Amino acid sequence: MESFSITGKQIISGVAVLSAGIFLGLLAGYGLFSSDEAQPELVSLETLPPHSESAADPAPERIEQPGGSAIYSAEAKTEPVTAALPENKLCVAVEGAVRRPGIYYFEEDSRVHDAIVAAGGLQETADINDINTAAWLLDNVPLYVPFQRIVQKEDNRISAKKALSAAEMNVPQYTRSGWQPSFHAPGKKSSAEMQTNPEIPASAPTVPEEGNASGSGKVNLNTASLAELQTLPGIGPKTAEKIDNYRQSQPFRSIEELQQVHGIGPKKLEAVRLLITVD
C-alpha cells in the first residue's frame, strides 16, 4: 500500500483556494439580490413647480403717521395705508419724566393733567412744581415734564446734575411761573394762530414791537434785544447772552442756525420756531 504525505505548503494552498471560492460565491449572491432592488428615480429640474412669492412672508406694512413718522404693521397688504389725523382732536407730544412718552390725541377741552395720565403717569424722578396741570392743552404744542435735579454724594463730595426746567422746555401756558389770566379758552389752536389772533390766548408772552424788524409779531434773532429774546420759551438770561454773542460774530441766516448756539438743541428750536425770524 502506497503512503501519501502532505506538506504544510500544500495545506496552506488548499485553504487559500477554498477561501477564495467561498468569497466569490458570496459576492455573486449579493449581486443577484441587489439587482432586484429599486434604483433611485432621477427628477428633472424642469418638472419642479416654480417658486411662488405669494406664499412668502409678507413685508411689513408701512403706515404713515402725522409728522412724517411711520410705524410698521405685521399684517401687511400690497398698498400702504395712510393713517388720517382724527378730526377735532388735539395732537400733543408728551415727553420727559412720564412713563410712556409719545404722541397722543385729546379732546379740545383736555388739560395738562389728562396728557400726563394718558402717558402713563409720572416717573418717580418727575418734577411738577412748575407744571400747571390745570392748563388747557394746545394743539401741536409739546408738553415736557422735567426731571428732578439729581444730587449725588460720593467721597465726601456733593455733585448736582442740572435738569431742564419746565419753563425752559414748555410754553408759558403749561407752567405756573409763566401762566397769565388770559390763558383760559380751550380749542384746537396752533401756536402760530395764537400769535396772530388776539382773541385766542397766546402760548407765549407778548413780544415787544421795538427791535422787531419783521413787523410780524415774531422775534428777530438778529435785531431783538436781550429782553425780547427772553420772552421766548426756554430762553433765559444766559441763553440770550449766548445768542447775542453769536450774532455779533455773524448774523443768523436761517432759523436752524440757532442750534449753533450752545445750549439750544432740537427741542428748544421746535419750541420757538414759529415765534422767531431772521429776516
Secondary structure, DSSP 8 states (H G I E B T S, - for coil): -------HHHHHHHHHHHHHHHHHHHHHHHHHHHTTS-------GGGS----GGGS----EEEE-TTS-EEEESS--SS-EE----TT-EEEEEEESBSS-EEEEE-TT-BHHHHHHHTT-B-TTB--TTB-TTSB--TT--EEE-B--EEEEETTEEEEE----HHHHS-GGGBTTT--TT----SS--HHHHHH-TTS--SS----STT-TT-SS-EETTT--HHHHTTSTT--HHHHHHHHHHHHHS---SGGGGGGSTT--HHHHHHHGGGEE--
